[in-house]
Every structure is written in structure tokens, then in C-alpha cells.
Amino acid sequence: MLRRPKDVPLTRSRAYMFAFGLIVAIIVLQMVTTVTAAIIAGRQFERVEIDTFEYVGELTAERVARFAEGAQEVAEGTASEIETLGADVDRATLEFSLYQRLVREPSVRAVYAGWVDGEYMVLRREGDLFRSQRGGGDLGPEMTTRIYDGSFALLSSQTIATEYDPRTRPWYVTGATAPRTRWSLPFIDYFSGETLVSAARAARESDAVTAVVGADLDLDGLSVVLDGLPYGDGAEAFVLTQQLQVIGAPRAYREQIADVVETKGTVARAPDIGLGIDPVLVAPGSARFSRVLDQIVLDRSFPTDETLPWRLHIRASDDELSAGLGALGTIVLWSTGLSLAIVLIAAGVVWRVRRPLARMRERAMTDSLTGLLNRREFFRRGQLVSERAVERGDVVMVAVLDLDEFKGLNDVHGHGVGDQALAAVAVGLTAAARAGDLAARTGGDEFVMLHVLREGDDALRVAQRVRDAVEHEIHTRVDGADGVGVTAGYTTSGTDVADVELLVAYADSALVEGKRTRKGRVYAATESGAEGERRRRAQGDEDGAGPARPLS
């Protein structure tokens, strides 16, 4: 049937309307999709803001804890020295020891030592100089002040009368009443009138306090740490007690805090410097987020393993945490190109959080002190390496190492030096490792290493080389660790068994039994790896690897 001429424009008109409607529908669909995506993205970005801020809080807590760690180590090391040498330790010797600790720990402003009879000794850093103050006890009410230069050469000395009694000071009271190192509440310095906070530790003899040591944290240095963190312009961080007393603040608040101390004669509190903070306690290891106008506020405590009884207060605006997010709605209304902007912003966020995520993954797999694999990751990777080795017909050797006299090193020189020794072990293991080897810290001063033996390798020589490398790094890198040795036990796998846990158990048994004979050597299990275990089980023997053989 022929169409009438007048039907042509009608059909074309319908086609145009359909095409126009389709285009409008596509545009509307795109707009709806874009707006919906923007709303969803907005919610996700709010979550990203919180996650980012949470990461900033973790970073702040970590850096503040590392800064405060120096004062704890100084207090513990000095108290241990007094316990070792006795309460009547030569005062000149102790004074020089305090000087050495201050030089090593720039985060410590001053060190105090007070005895139960009222005698005291204070060594304070003052720029490039050191001020020593001694008095009390048999020395009477007179206090002798000495000024030393940077090399501890005496520059001047004078004696004045004072009523200073260390036993009434907050650092002394805190240390004398606590079973271990503890932080005092902030207090006003007797001599300078400045705000101080101290790590305090008592020296004891037969459970009786003989002296108390206090190490003041350099609060000016803490302000520098807070100012140097990546918050963004206008963001601020504060370190407070749970009672809202100010311990650390940005340097811009220094004069304001000093004015509060001068006018009130007390430690400044958060409201005194304009901080409106919820006084509710922050539970250990927890965090609390809130909003004040356009600012996100984080109040969090320190992790329970840091032993810091303080809280962090951090605040930053939305714009400082996610630039451009506030204008997202307006952009959606004016341009469908926002879809691309969302993709770019999302990509930027992924790029922004990749390092924290990678760091979290690394922390889950490694030991934080040494950087070696942790126990769980070692067994996971080691099992894979061992199974592949068995498939190739190779032999796996597992060596377990333990530090001799490590407790004595901690007791005499402090846990800081002990940590240095553990880090030196990691250096030695890394230096002795080859491509494909695995090294881990399995706990305390215990380490394990897995090697796939190559053709011509002698298991004893490989184990000896590892032991020698570790002992060399300890003696080279750590002062006072000459008496620390290394004992190792090792075993090898069979050609068809790849149970890493069993290999570690046998190497550890060889180590433990060998140390009973003599330390500082390498010992091998009398039967190698899982093959020996299988033979013993076949004979009904479930007791372990049997006696170890000393090999070096």
C-alpha cells in the first residue's frame, strides 16, 4: 500500500520526538546517575575523612609516644644504676652518668635523683650548657649549683640556701608510690616556674625505696613534634591529661600557657586556652569523633602498650582533610562532567590511603622493632617455601637462635640498649641471608631463619655463618653488649616432608638442650627434621627430637 504524502512529515516528526525523548532520557538518566553517585560518593568521602583523621591520630600517638620514650628510658636506666651500685653510689659518677643520658636523649630536659634522707641531685640542660644542683640530706639546706659546658667541663660554681625538699615534689611522690615507671601529673617547676611532666621510677633494695628518679620531658620539643605533623593548615593537636591539663600544645600557644601559669600559679587547663573539650574520660586504646561547626574533632587515648596515661585532642576543618568536597553538590547541578571529577577524586583518595593500607599490611606481617617477619607470617611463608623445595628435591634447613645473657644486658643498661641488641640481630640475619631465605623474630630474644640449601652447602657451616654474623653485629653496634652471646640450634628437612613447624620444634629442642651444655655454639638435632619424627612415631615414641649434638 502506498503512503500518502502527508504521512511523511508525521512519521518524521514522531521519529524526531522519539530521538529527542531518548536523548533527554539519556541526559536525565546520566544526571540521576551522577547525582546518585555524588550522594553515595559524599557519604563515602565522609567515611574517608574519618578514616584519614583516624590515621592522623594514630600517627600523632605514635610520634608522641616515641618522643616520650626517651624520658622513660632515662628514668629506668638511672634507677637501675642506683639499684646496682647502691644508694651510696659515688655522686660524681652518677652526675656524669646523668650527663651522658641527657646527651643521648634530646627529648629529656632534666633528670632528678632524690634519696629518702632528703638529699637530691638535679642535672638540667640549658641550651648548650648543663646546670647541676645538689643539696639536702647530710649536705644540709645549702644547694651547690655548678655550670658545665657541652663536654661537661666545669665553668662555674656557687652555693646558696634553699628549702627545696625532693620528697615533696610530684615526681618523687609519683615514683615512690608506683611499682614501676609512671608519669606524674603536670606540675610547676620549683626553680623556673615552668610547666613540667616527669617519668618517675623508684630504686629499691629489698623492696624498700632507697631513691627516686625523675626525667622531665622537654615540652618545647614536644611542641615542635606536634607542629611537624601532617595535619594541614589550621589544624591543631594537643596532648592533655585525662583531667584536661595541658602537657603539649602547638608553639603558638606558648605565651598563652605561660600567662595562665603566671596569673593562676597552676598548670594550664584546656578551657584556659580556649579549648572546649568534653571532659568525659577517653578509655585506654579508644577514640571518639565529633563535629564542631565545620571542624572534625578527634579525642583519643594512647594504646595500652604505650603506658602513657594521656589523651590527644586533634581538630581540623573539612577542607583541610578533603579539599573540594564541600563544593561537590554545586558542581553536580551545573555539569554532568562531575562523573569524571568523582572518578578523579576517588583515584586521589585511593592514592592517598595506599600507604597507610600498605603500612597496616606490613605491620601485620612484621615485627615492629626489628622489621623481620613475625611468627605467624614466618610459618605461612616458610610452609610455602618448604613445600616448593620438596617438590624440587631440595633440602630445607631451619636455624633457631637465642641471645645469651640478654636479661643481664637489659638489667644493667636498660631496655633501650636491649632493643638496640635485638635490632642488631636483625641486621646480622639480613646480612647473612640469601635470596629466598626467611628470617623472623618469634618472641623476646628468639629468632629463626629458614634456608633452602644449595648444592654443595653444608648445613653446619651455614648455621655457623648466621650465628657469627649475628654476634658480630651485636658486639659492633651495641655499647655494653660484649657479654651477650648467641646460641643456635638447627635441623634439616627430609626430601619428601615439608612441615616447617616440626622443623622449628626440632631446631629449638637442639638449642635448648645444647645451652645446658655450653652457650655460644651451634647445635644440631640428632635426627633431621620430620623424617626422624616419623620414625619415632612409628616406634611409639612421642617425646621429641632427642639429644642435641654440639657442632661448633
C-alpha positions in Angstrom: 0.0 0.0 0.0 1.3 3.4 -1.0 1.7 6.0 1.8 0.1 9.4 1.4 2.4 12.3 1.1 1.0 13.9 4.2 2.0 10.8 6.2 5.7 11.5 5.6 6.1 14.6 7.8 4.0 13.0 10.5 6.2 9.9 10.6 9.4 12.0 10.6 8.0 14.2 13.4 7.4 11.1 15.5 10.9 9.9 14.8 12.4 13.3 15.8 10.3 13.3 19.0 11.4 9.8 19.8 15.0 10.7 19.3 14.7 13.9 21.3 13.0 12.0 24.1 15.7 9.3 24.0 18.4 12.0 24.3 16.5 13.7 27.1 16.1 10.4 28.9 19.8 9.6 28.5 20.6 13.1 29.9 18.2 12.7 32.7 19.5 9.2 33.4 23.0 10.5 33.3 22.1 13.3 35.7 20.2 11.0 38.1 23.2 8.6 38.0 25.6 11.4 38.5 23.6 12.9 41.4 23.1 9.4 43.0 26.8 8.7 42.5 27.6 12.1 44.1 25.4 11.4 47.1 26.9 8.0 47.5 30.4 9.4 47.0 29.6 12.2 49.5 28.8 9.6 52.1 31.9 7.6 51.3 34.0 10.7 51.4 32.7 11.4 54.9 33.9 7.9 55.8 37.2 8.6 54.2 37.5 11.8 56.2 37.0 9.9 59.4 39.5 7.1 58.3 42.1 9.7 57.3 41.6 11.6 60.5 41.9 8.3 62.4 45.2 7.6 60.6 46.4 11.1 61.6 45.5 10.3 65.2 47.5 7.0 65.1 50.5 8.8 63.5 50.3 11.5 66.2 50.1 9.0 69.0 53.0 7.0 67.6 55.3 10.1 67.3 54.4 11.5 70.7 54.9 8.0 72.3 58.4 7.7 70.6 59.3 11.2 71.9 58.2 10.4 75.5 60.0 7.0 75.4 63.4 8.7 76.0 62.3 10.1 79.4 61.0 6.7 80.4 64.3 5.0 79.4 66.4 7.7 81.3 64.3 7.2 84.5 64.5 3.4 84.3 68.2 3.4 83.4 69.2 5.7 86.2 67.1 3.9 88.8 68.6 0.6 87.7 72.1 2.1 88.1 71.3 3.2 91.6 69.9 -0.2 92.4 73.0 -1.9 91.0 75.6 0.4 92.6 73.7 1.0 95.8 72.1 4.1 97.3 75.5 5.4 98.4 76.8 5.5 94.8 79.5 8.0 94.2 77.7 11.2 93.4 80.2 12.5 90.9 80.0 9.2 89.0 76.2 9.4 89.0 76.3 13.0 87.9 78.4 12.2 84.9 76.1 9.3 84.1 73.1 11.7 84.1 75.0 14.0 81.7 75.6 11.1 79.3 71.9 10.2 79.3 70.9 13.7 78.6 73.3 13.8 75.7 71.8 10.6 74.3 68.2 11.6 74.8 67.4 15.1 73.4 63.7 14.7 74.4 64.7 14.9 78.1 65.0 18.3 79.7 66.3 17.4 83.1 67.0 14.4 85.4 66.3 14.4 89.1 67.5 11.9 91.8 66.2 12.2 95.3 67.1 10.0 98.3 65.0 9.1 101.3 67.0 11.3 103.6 66.2 14.4 101.5 69.4 14.5 99.5 68.9 15.4 95.9 70.8 15.9 92.6 69.4 17.6 89.5 71.1 17.9 86.1 69.3 20.2 83.7 70.0 21.0 80.0 70.1 24.8 79.3 70.9 25.3 75.6 74.5 24.1 75.1 75.2 24.1 78.8 74.3 21.9 81.8 73.3 23.1 85.2 73.9 20.7 88.2 72.2 21.3 91.6 72.9 19.3 94.7 71.9 19.6 98.3 69.7 18.2 101.1 70.4 15.2 103.4 73.8 15.4 105.0 74.6 18.4 102.8 72.1 20.5 104.7 69.9 23.3 103.4 72.6 24.7 101.2 72.4 24.0 97.5 75.5 23.9 95.3 75.0 24.9 91.7 77.6 24.1 89.0 77.6 25.1 85.4 79.2 22.7 82.8 79.9 23.2 79.1 78.9 20.8 76.4 81.8 18.5 77.2 81.0 18.6 80.9 83.9 20.7 81.8 83.2 22.8 84.9 82.6 26.5 84.2 81.4 28.0 87.5 80.1 27.0 90.9 78.1 28.7 93.7 76.3 27.8 96.9 73.0 29.3 98.1 70.5 28.4 100.8 67.2 26.8 99.8 64.3 24.9 101.3 63.9 22.6 98.4 62.9 19.0 99.5 62.7 16.4 96.8 60.4 14.3 98.8 57.5 16.8 98.5 57.8 17.1 94.7 55.3 15.4 92.4 57.9 13.4 90.5 59.3 11.9 93.8 55.8 11.2 95.2 54.8 9.6 91.9 57.8 7.3 91.7 57.9 6.3 95.3 54.2 5.2 95.2 54.3 3.2 91.9 55.7 -0.3 91.4 57.2 0.6 88.0 57.9 3.7 85.8 55.0 6.1 85.9 54.2 9.5 84.6 53.5 12.3 87.0 50.7 14.8 86.5 51.9 18.1 85.1 53.4 20.4 87.8 55.1 23.8 88.2 58.9 23.7 88.4 60.2 24.7 91.8 63.1 26.7 90.3 61.9 28.1 87.0 58.1 28.2 87.4 57.6 26.4 84.1 55.2 23.5 83.5 56.8 20.1 83.7 55.8 16.4 83.4 58.1 13.6 84.5 58.6 9.9 84.1 59.4 8.7 87.6 60.9 5.4 88.8 61.9 4.3 92.3 65.2 2.5 93.1 64.6 -0.2 95.6 66.6 -2.5 97.8 64.8 -5.5 99.4 61.5 -3.9 98.2 62.3 -0.7 100.2 62.6 2.6 98.3 66.1 4.0 98.5 65.8 6.7 95.9 63.5 8.1 93.3 64.5 9.2 89.8 62.5 11.7 87.6 63.1 12.6 84.0 61.4 15.7 82.7 60.1 15.7 79.2 61.2 18.6 77.0 57.8 20.2 76.4 59.2 22.7 73.9 60.5 19.8 71.9 57.0 18.2 72.2 55.5 21.3 70.7 57.9 21.0 67.7 56.7 17.4 67.2 53.1 18.5 67.2 53.7 21.3 64.8 55.6 19.0 62.4 52.8 16.5 61.9 50.8 16.5 58.6 47.5 17.9 59.7 47.1 20.7 57.1 47.0 24.4 57.6 44.9 25.5 60.6 44.7 22.0 62.1 46.0 21.6 65.7 46.9 18.8 68.1 47.2 18.9 71.9 48.5 16.4 74.5 46.4 16.6 77.7 45.9 14.6 80.8 42.5 12.9 81.3 41.7 15.9 83.6 42.3 18.3 80.7 45.6 19.7 82.0 47.8 20.9 79.1 51.0 18.9 78.6 51.8 19.7 74.9 50.4 22.3 72.5 51.5 24.0 69.3 54.1 26.7 69.7 51.5 29.4 69.0 50.0 28.7 72.4 53.3 29.0 74.4 52.8 32.6 75.6 49.1 31.9 76.5 50.1 28.9 78.6 52.9 30.9 80.3 50.4 33.7 81.2 48.0 31.2 82.8 50.8 29.8 84.9 51.9 33.2 86.0 48.5 34.6 86.8 46.9 31.5 88.4 50.0 29.7 89.7 48.7 26.4 88.4 49.1 24.2 85.3 47.0 25.5 82.4 43.9 23.5 81.5 42.2 23.1 78.1 39.5 25.8 78.9 42.2 28.3 79.9 43.5 28.3 76.3 40.1 28.3 74.6 39.6 24.6 74.1 36.1 23.4 74.6 36.6 19.7 75.2 34.2 17.1 76.5 35.6 16.2 80.0 34.4 12.6 79.7 37.3 10.3 80.1 38.6 8.5 77.0 39.1 4.8 77.7 42.5 3.4 77.1 43.1 2.5 73.4 39.8 4.1 72.2 38.9 7.1 70.0 35.9 9.5 69.9 35.0 11.6 66.8 32.7 14.7 66.9 31.9 17.8 64.8 32.0 21.4 65.9 30.7 23.6 63.0 32.9 22.8 60.0 35.6 21.0 62.1 36.2 17.3 62.8 37.4 16.7 66.3 39.2 13.6 67.5 39.7 12.8 71.1 41.7 9.6 71.7 43.9 7.9 74.3 47.2 6.2 73.7 47.4 2.5 73.0 47.5 0.4 76.2 51.0 -0.9 75.3 52.5 2.7 75.3 51.8 3.1 79.1 51.0 6.8 78.6 48.0 8.0 80.7 47.3 11.0 78.4 44.8 11.9 75.7 45.2 13.5 72.3 42.9 16.3 71.1 43.1 17.0 67.3 40.9 19.2 65.3 40.8 20.1 61.6 38.3 21.5 59.1 36.6 19.5 56.3 38.5 21.5 53.7 41.8 20.6 55.2 41.0 16.8 55.1 39.3 16.6 51.7 39.7 19.7 49.5 36.8 20.4 47.2 34.3 18.1 48.9 32.1 20.9 50.1 31.5 22.2 46.6 30.6 18.8 45.2 26.8 19.4 45.2 27.1 22.7 43.2 29.3 21.1 40.6 26.7 18.3 40.2 24.0 20.8 39.3 26.0 22.6 36.7 27.9 19.8 34.9 27.4 16.2 34.1 31.2 16.1 34.0 31.2 15.6 37.7 31.3 11.9 37.0 34.8 12.3 35.8 35.6 14.5 38.8 34.3 11.8 41.2 36.5 9.2 39.5 39.5 11.5 39.8 38.8 12.3 43.4 38.2 8.6 44.2 41.5 7.8 42.5 43.1 10.5 44.6 41.7 9.1 47.8 42.9 5.6 46.8 46.3 7.1 46.1 46.1 8.9 49.4 45.3 5.9 51.6 47.5 3.4 49.8 50.5 4.0 52.1 48.5 3.6 55.3 47.0 0.4 54.0 50.4 -0.9 52.9 51.8 0.1 56.3 49.0 -1.7 58.0 49.6 -4.8 55.9 53.4 -4.6 56.7 52.7 -4.2 60.4 50.5 -7.4 60.3 53.4 -9.4 58.8 56.5 -8.0 60.5 57.9 -7.4 63.9 57.7 -3.6 64.7 61.1 -3.4 66.5 63.3 -5.4 64.1 61.5 -5.3 60.8 61.8 -9.1 60.5 58.8 -11.4 59.8 56.6 -12.1 62.8 56.0 -15.7 63.9 52.7 -16.1 62.0 54.0 -14.8 58.7 57.2 -16.8 59.0 55.2 -20.1 59.3 52.9 -19.1 56.5 55.7 -18.2 54.1 58.0 -20.9 55.4 55.5 -23.6 54.7 55.2 -22.5 51.1 58.9 -22.3 50.6 59.4 -25.7 52.2 56.8 -27.4 50.0 58.2 -25.9 46.9 61.7 -27.1 47.9 60.4 -30.6 48.5 58.8 -30.6 45.0 62.2 -29.7 43.5 64.0 -32.3 45.7 65.9 -29.6 47.7 66.6 -29.7 51.4 65.5 -27.0 53.9 67.5 -26.0 56.9 65.9 -24.2 59.9 68.0 -22.5 62.5 66.7 -21.1 65.8 68.9 -18.5 67.6 68.7 -17.3 71.1 70.7 -14.5 72.8 72.8 -15.5 75.8 72.9 -13.1 78.9 70.3 -10.8 77.3 68.4 -10.3 80.5 71.6 -9.1 82.2 72.0 -6.6 79.4 68.5 -5.2 80.0 69.0 -5.1 83.8 72.3 -3.3 83.6 71.9 -0.9 80.6 68.1 -0.7 80.3 65.6 -1.9 77.8 66.6 0.8 75.3 70.0 -0.9 74.9 68.3 -4.3 74.8 66.2 -3.1 71.9 69.4 -2.0 70.1 70.7 -5.5 70.5 67.5 -7.0 69.1 67.8 -4.6 66.1 71.4 -5.6 65.7 70.3 -9.3 65.4 68.0 -8.3 62.6 71.0 -6.6 60.8 73.1 -9.8 61.2 70.3 -12.1 60.0 69.7 -9.8 57.0 73.4 -9.7 56.1 73.7 -13.5 56.3 70.5 -14.1 54.3 70.4 -15.1 50.6 67.7 -14.5 48.1 64.7 -16.7 49.1 65.8 -17.1 52.8 63.3 -16.1 55.5 64.2 -14.6 58.9 61.8 -13.8 61.8 61.6 -12.8 65.4 59.4 -15.3 67.1 59.3 -13.7 70.5 61.6 -11.9 73.1 65.2 -12.6 72.1 64.3 -15.7 70.0 64.8 -15.7 66.2 64.5 -18.2 63.5 65.9 -18.5 59.9 65.0 -20.7 57.0 67.4 -21.6 54.2 67.0 -23.7 51.1 70.3 -25.4 50.9 72.1 -25.2 47.5 74.2 -27.9 46.0 77.5 -28.1 48.0 76.1 -26.2 51.0 77.0 -27.6 54.4 74.2 -27.1 56.9 76.6 -26.7 59.8 78.6 -24.0 58.1 75.5 -22.1 57.0 74.2 -22.1 60.6 77.7 -21.1 62.0 77.9 -18.3 59.5 74.5 -17.0 60.6 75.4 -17.2 64.3 78.7 -15.5 63.8 77.1 -12.7 61.7 74.5 -12.0 64.4 77.1 -12.0 67.3 79.4 -9.7 65.3 76.6 -7.1 64.7 75.6 -7.1 68.4 79.2 -6.6 69.6 79.9 -4.0 66.9 76.7 -1.9 67.2 75.7 -2.0 70.8 77.8 -0.5 73.6 77.9 -2.7 76.7 76.8 -5.9 74.9 80.3 -7.6 74.9 78.9 -10.2 77.3 75.9 -11.1 75.1 76.4 -14.2 73.0 74.4 -16.2 70.5 73.4 -19.9 70.7 71.9 -21.7 67.7 70.1 -24.9 67.1 69.3 -26.3 63.6 67.8 -29.1 61.7 67.2 -30.1 58.1 64.2 -31.5 56.3 63.9 -34.7 54.5 63.3 -35.0 50.8 59.6 -35.7 51.0 58.4 -33.9 54.2 57.9 -30.1 54.4 56.4 -29.4 57.9 58.1 -26.2 59.0 56.5 -26.2 62.5 58.1 -29.6 63.1 61.5 -28.3 61.8 61.4 -25.3 64.1 60.4 -27.5 67.0 63.5 -29.8 66.4 65.8 -26.9 66.0 64.5 -25.3 69.2 64.9 -28.6 71.1 68.5 -28.8 69.9 69.1 -25.2 71.0 67.5 -25.7 74.5 69.4 -28.9 75.2 72.6 -27.6 73.8 72.6 -24.5 76.0 72.6 -26.7 79.1 76.0 -27.9 78.0 77.6 -24.7 76.7 76.3 -21.4 75.3 77.6 -19.6 72.3 77.7 -22.6 70.0 75.7 -24.2 67.2 73.9 -27.5 67.9 72.1 -29.9 65.6 69.2 -32.2 66.3 70.5 -35.8 66.3 67.9 -36.8 63.7 66.9 -34.4 60.9 63.5 -32.8 60.6 60.3 -34.6 60.0 61.8 -37.9 58.9 63.2 -38.5 62.4 59.8 -37.7 63.9 58.0 -40.1 61.6 60.4 -42.9 62.6 59.9 -42.2 66.3 56.2 -42.2 65.9 56.3 -45.5 64.2 58.2 -46.8 67.2 55.7 -45.3 69.6 58.0 -42.5 70.8 56.3 -39.1 71.1 58.9 -37.4 73.2 60.6 -35.1 70.7 63.9 -34.7 68.9 66.2 -36.4 71.3 69.5 -35.1 72.5 71.3 -32.4 70.5 74.9 -32.7 69.2 77.3 -29.8 69.7 78.9 -28.9 66.4 80.9 -25.8 66.9 
